[in-house]
Each structure stands twice: as structure tokens, then as C-alpha cells.
């Protein structure tokens, strides 16, 4: 049986670029998650522009997530997320 999460919070963690890209991949197939909190990621390396843009691209086509907490440095990512 699959767990259908509607909200998840991963704030103040150390999710790196690879983790953000993996989450972006999952969001492309997401049909249940409505709220995603990813603020304050304090890893040893900043999240890459490519990872931020992968997340933005995934969210551009995802119609299920309605609440998002995410800090981005990429202007393109911010514009895509809106």
C-alpha cells in the first residue's frame, strides 16, 4: 500500500542539489502532495542553479502542489515558480 502524503516539511535540513533534483523528479509524477516546505537548507554547499531550475520546471507542470516554501537564488527559478 502506498502512503499518500498531502504535506511534507523538510525545513532547516541539509538537502543538497542532488536531493532537490530528486524531489523535482518526484514532483513530475506527484498527484497527492499539496504542500512542500523546503526553506532554510544549510548544506555544506549551496543548492545549484541547475537544481533550483529543475525544481521550478517540475512545479511549472505540477498542478497538485499549491503551497511551497523554497528559497532560491536563481532569478529564472523564481520567475518560473511565481
C-alpha positions as CSV (number, residue, x, y, z in Angstrom):
1,X,0.0,0.0,0.0
2,X,1.3,3.5,-0.9
3,X,1.3,6.3,1.5
4,X,-0.5,9.4,0.1
5,X,1.1,12.4,1.8
6,X,-0.5,15.7,1.3
7,X,2.1,17.8,3.2
8,X,5.8,17.4,4.0
9,X,8.2,19.7,5.7
10,X,12.0,19.4,5.3
11,X,12.9,22.8,6.5
12,X,16.3,23.6,8.2
13,X,17.9,20.4,6.8
14,X,20.9,19.8,4.6
15,X,19.3,18.8,1.4
16,X,21.9,19.2,-1.3
17,X,21.5,19.9,-5.1
18,X,21.1,16.1,-5.8
19,X,18.3,15.9,-3.3
20,X,16.5,18.9,-4.7
21,X,16.8,17.4,-8.2
22,X,15.5,14.0,-6.9
23,X,12.5,15.8,-5.4
24,X,11.9,17.7,-8.7
25,X,11.8,14.3,-10.5
26,X,9.3,13.0,-8.0
27,X,7.1,16.1,-8.3
28,X,6.8,15.5,-12.1
29,X,4.8,12.3,-11.2
30,X,3.1,13.7,-8.0
31,X,-0.6,13.5,-7.7
32,X,-1.2,13.8,-4.0
33,X,1.4,16.2,-2.3
34,X,-0.2,19.6,-1.9
35,X,2.3,21.4,0.4
36,X,6.1,21.3,0.3
37,X,8.3,23.1,2.8
38,X,12.0,23.3,1.8
39,X,13.1,26.6,3.3
40,X,16.5,27.0,5.1
41,X,18.6,24.3,3.6
42,X,22.0,24.7,5.2
43,X,24.2,22.2,3.4
44,X,27.9,22.4,3.1
45,X,27.4,23.6,-0.5
46,X,24.7,26.0,-1.7
47,X,22.0,24.5,-3.9
48,X,23.0,24.8,-7.5
49,X,21.2,26.9,-10.1
50,X,20.5,23.8,-12.1
51,X,18.8,22.1,-9.1
52,X,16.7,25.2,-8.5
53,X,15.7,25.4,-12.1
54,X,14.9,21.7,-12.2
55,X,12.5,22.2,-9.2
56,X,11.0,25.3,-10.9
57,X,10.4,23.3,-14.2
58,X,8.8,20.4,-12.2
59,X,6.5,22.8,-10.4
60,X,5.6,24.6,-13.6
61,X,3.8,21.4,-14.8
62,X,2.6,20.1,-11.4
63,X,-0.9,21.2,-10.6
64,X,-1.2,19.4,-7.2
65,X,1.3,21.4,-5.1
66,X,-0.5,24.6,-4.0
67,X,1.8,25.7,-1.1
68,X,5.6,25.9,-1.4
69,X,8.3,27.3,0.9
70,X,11.6,27.4,-1.0
71,X,14.4,30.0,-1.1
72,X,16.0,30.4,-4.5
73,X,18.9,32.4,-5.7
74,X,18.2,31.8,-9.4
75,X,16.1,34.6,-11.0
76,X,14.9,32.2,-13.6
77,X,13.7,29.7,-11.0
78,X,11.9,32.4,-9.0
79,X,10.2,33.7,-12.1
80,X,9.1,30.1,-13.1
81,X,7.7,29.4,-9.6
82,X,6.0,32.7,-9.5
